Amino acid sequence: MKSEPPTHPTPETPAQKPPTPEPSTPSDSSQTAPYDRPDMPGRSARRGGWVWRLLVGGIAFIALLAGGVWLAWTWLDPFGDKVTERGGPALLQSIHDLSRFEAASGDFQVVVDLERDAAFLPDAIKGERTLFVAAGGVDAYVDFAALSGDALTVSDDRTAVAVRLPRARLEKPNLDNDRSYVFAHQRGLFDRLGDFMSGSPDDQRELYTLAEKKIAEAATAGDLRARAEQNTKAMLQGLFKSLGFTKVTVEFDAAP
């Protein structure tokens, strides 16, 4: 095969030129979005609305702050006068609410010696003796529930108050089972046989009854009630002085 000679441009056949790109058409400024131009009226309106909302919010915050300061000032009222009413009936109602004041407590220990003998038999055959050590406490109180209207007197200038109370009373003894015990128990032959057959708790109940009686007698003979009245007097004096009274008189009814 014969190779074709290269073709060269001739005057008859001019050389081909590459295509010339078309010039880009500049964007029309009239098609620009309104919000892209700062001189448009829409942007100015939105900026004005934002400033208006900020101004309204600031005014509302200042109003709330001023209202809170005014409420706090009126509630605290640092320069206002404080009026306190200390009338007799109100004080008497306060004492009634106490109902009773447990003013003192005593702890006692007694020994109960319980012995039973037969008239014509020796103790080894028929007889019983028990030594019972009992421990318990007794509370002393003053009853405020029965106070009458004239039990409390307040002076005209409300600086002095006088109270008349009933005498202190004693509660029923409260035995402490953990500290109470039988120290000695002697029984005759017949008594041991009887306990084995019956096992009745009557003897133990009698021991506790006698122990409560002896503890109550010891509390009555002691100064437990006197100490209860002294403690009640001190309590009421402190109570009334905390209410602003400078002179407090507490008296008790005469002993029966």
C-alpha angles and dihedrals in degrees: 000000000000119000115231115238117246116270116240125191114261131193088257093055111041119210117263115248123214115257114270113233115242114250113255115251110241114241115260110248088212090067094058113120112258093237091057091066119071093204093063118110094230093066092048090052093052092048090051092051092052092051090048093052091048091051093049092048091051092050091049092050092050090049092051091047092050091048092051092050091050093050092048091048094050092046095049093038095184094185098039127106120253115216118202122188115209103177124163099246093053092052091046090053089053090055091049089054089060087059093183135004118218095216105169142005130203130201117210139181123197137174119227115204108194118181132175122187135184116235098229104016130080120248092251090063104032123008144083136206127183130186109201122186110205128189125189147137137244125204123211120206143173117228114224096173096085097050114135127220094262093052090093126049126186124195121240093251090048094234099108132051132182126199129190117200137183119255120274118268134208126237123225111278115265112213119215106223093193092060098037119088146153109262098187136000123187121182137177124235095264092048093052090051091048092051090049092053101041111021091196116177093212093106092055091048090052091051092054092047092052091046093053090049093052092047091050090051091050092050092049093049092049131070096262095117092046091053090048091055092048092051091048091051092051091048094052093045090055091046096052094042089055086057092057103266114138098193121045123178120189119185134174130217118264117274113264 
